[in-house]
Amino acid sequence: MTITVFYIFASILAVSLVSVIGIFFLFLKDRILREFNIALLGLAVGALLGGALLHLIPELFEEGSATSSSLFILLGIFAFFFLEKFMHWHHSHSTHAIEDKSCRSCQKELPEKPRPLGAMVIYSDALHNMLDGVLISSAFLLSTEAGLATTLAVLLHEIPQEIADFGVLLHAGYSKAKAILYNFLSALSAFLGAFLVLFAQNWTESILPLLSAFAAGSLLYIAMSDLIPELHEHKKIKDAALQFGMIAVGVLVMLALKFME
């Protein structure tokens, strides 16, 4: 059991370190990074939709009740809708109100704060990483071979996902250093998933499908409610072609991973 626990935490650490892949973009000039960000947003849409529609949801419908799974997918969508509403409210009330006459004179001097989209991605990614921790731990408890195979699949899945998340955080107004830091902190939630499996195996087995359905709903909401409207802000034909191509790349990567599971 001791060696199994070592394999579990070593694998999760390796997966978590993928979240700092954004460090390779630290030395790019801001102008180049902004142009590259259009491609990252498209990749994020494809990766999020592919992760939800090609991985999480089909597995839920195969293994559990379609009705309960659908209800928790909807719950994930509505939960993130209300979360975003709250964040927009907090965002607008934590700075000078534009309508306030006393603040109009200093309005241009106000520092731009990170947009709520960034926090949405961080929370969703933390939940998704916690599920990865649960999956890796459960696989290692089944067998070392199953654990290693699952770890490899998660690693391949996380590379495009973390690159895309890094791009979204930059687009939401985070600095490159903060985007890397928050990506890494959200990745550490995978260890929480491992602890849940090791110390509450029976409870985890019963609630895992519900957590997976909730995560699928959050991925769908962020992709379709937040990111796709952002893509529509770039109206040039070359930008649209790049976005469409990167969305396709994200989906194809997720589809390829489907055959590796």
N, C-alpha and C positions, 0 to 999 in steps of 0.2 A: 504493500500500500504506500510506503514511503517513497519508493521510486516513481510510482504513479503520480503522486502529488507533485513530485519534482518535475515530471514531464508536463503536467498540467500548467504549472506556473511558469515554466520556461517557455512553453509554447505561447501562452498568453502574453508574456513579456515581449516575445518576438513580434507578435501581431500588433501590440500596442506601439512598438517603436516605428511601425510603418506610418503612424500618424505624423511623425516629424519629417516626412518626405518633402514638405514644403520648404525645408531648409535649402534645397537646391535652387529655389527661386529667389533667395534673399539677395543675390548679387545682380539680379536683373534690374535694369533701369525702370522707373515707374511707367514711362511711356510704353515700353515694350511689354511690361506686365499687364497694363490696361488692355492692350490689344490681345494678349494671350488670354486674358480673363474671359473674353467672349467665347473662346473655345472651351474654357473650363466650365462655364455655365451650361453650355450645350452638353458636355460630357456628364455633368451632374444630373441633368434632366434624364438622359438615357440610363445612367447608372441607378438612379432612384426608381424610375418606372420599371426598369428591368429587374431590379432587386425585389420589388413588391410583386409584380405580375408574373415573373418567371420563376421565382424561388419561393418566397414566403406564402403567397396565397394558394398556389397549386398544392403545396405540401399540407397546408391547413385543410383543404377540401378533401385530400386523400386520406388523412389520418383522423379527422374529427367531424363534428357536425357542421354542415355548411351554414345552417341558420345561426348558430352561436358564433361561428367564425365571422360571418358577415356582420353581425351585430357589433362585434368588437372592432372590426375594421371601421365601421361607421363611428364607433365611439372614439377611435383614434383620430379620425378626421375632425369630428366636432370638438374634441378636447383641444386639438391644436388650433382650431378656429377661435375658440374662446381664449386660449393662451395668447394668440396673436392680438386679439382685441385688447386684452389686458395690457400687453406690452406696448401697443400703440398708445393706449391711454396713459400709461406710466411715462412713456417716452415724451409725449407732448406736455405733460404736467411737470416733468423734472427739469425743464428748461424754461426760459422766458416765454410767456404766451405771446404769440404774434399779435393777437387782437388787443393786447394791453397797451394803451397809449403810452404809458410810462416806459415801455420797453422798445418802442419803435426806433428810438434814436440809437440804440445799441444793437439792433437786430443783426446788422451785418458783421458785428464783431463776435457774435456767439460762435463757439466752436461746434463743429458738426459732430454729433454723437453717433456711434454705431447704430445702424438701423435694426429694428426688431428681427428682421430676417436672420441675422447672424445668430442671435440667441436661440431662435427656432431650430436652426441647423445643429447647434451645439447640444440642445436637449434631445433632439431626435437621434443624433449620432450616439449619445451616451446610452440611450435605451437600446439602440441597435447593437452597440458594442457589448452591453451587458448580456444580450441574447447570444452573441458570439461566444462569450465566456461560458455560458450555460452549455452551448452545443459542444465546444471543445472538451469541457470537463466530462460531460456525459459520454462522449465518444471514447475518451481514455479509460473511463470506468468499465466500458464494454470490452475494449482491447487496446493495446498499444498501437497496433496497426491502424485501427479505426481512428484513433486519436490523431495520429500523424497525418492520415489522409484528410481528416476534417480540418486540421491546422493549415495544411497546404491550400485547401479550397478557400478557407477564410482569408489567408494571406493574399491569394490572387484576387479575391473579391475586394479586399480592403485597399489595395494599391490605387485602382482608379477611383474608388470611393473617396479616399482621403485627399487625393489630388483635387478632385472636384469640390470637396468640402472646403479646402484651402482657398480655392478660387472664389467660392461663394462668400466666405468670411471677408476676403479682400473687397469684394464687391459691396458688402454690407458696411464697409467703413473701418474695419479693423486694420491695424498696422500688420506688416508681415510677421514681426516677432510675436505679437499677440495672437495672430491667427494660428501660428505654430503651437504656441503655449496652450491655447484653449482646445485645439485639436488633440493634443497629447493628453490633457486632463480628462477630456470626454472619453478617450480611449481606455483610460484606467478603470472605467466602470466595468470592463470585462472581468476584472478581478472580483468584483462584487458578484457577478454571475457564477464564477467558480466557487466562491464561498457558499452561495445558495445551494449549489449541487452537492458539495461536500458535507454540509451540515444540515440540510433539509431536503434530502433526496425525494422523499415521497410527496412533499408539498410542491416541490419544483416540477415534478413530472405532471402534476395535475394543472398547474397554472401556466406552464410554458406555452401551450397553444394559444391561450388568451393573450399573453404578452406578445407573441408573434403576430397575432391578428392586429393588436393595437399598434405595433411597430409598422406593419404594412400600411395601415391607415395614415400614420404620420408621414411616411415616405410619399404616398400618393398626394397628400395635401400640400406638402412643401413643393413637390415638383410642379403640380398643376396650378396651385393658387399663387405661389410666390415666384418660382423661377421662370415658368413659361411667360408670364406677363413681363418679366424683366427682359427676356429675349426679344419681345416685340418692341422694346424701346430702340433697338438697333434696326433701322429700316433699310439700310443699303443692301443691294442684291448680294454683294460679296459676303456681307455679314450673315445674311440669311442662309446662304449656301454653306458657309462654315458651320453655323449653328446646326443645320439639318444634318450635315455630315458627322459632327461630333455627337449628336443625339444617337445617330445610327451606330457609331462606334461604341458608345456606352451600352446600348441594348445588345449589340453583338457580343461584347465582352461578357455580359451577364448570361447570354445564351450559350456561349462557349463553356462557361463555368458549369452550366447545367449538365453538360455531358461529361464533366470531370468528377461529379459527386459520386 
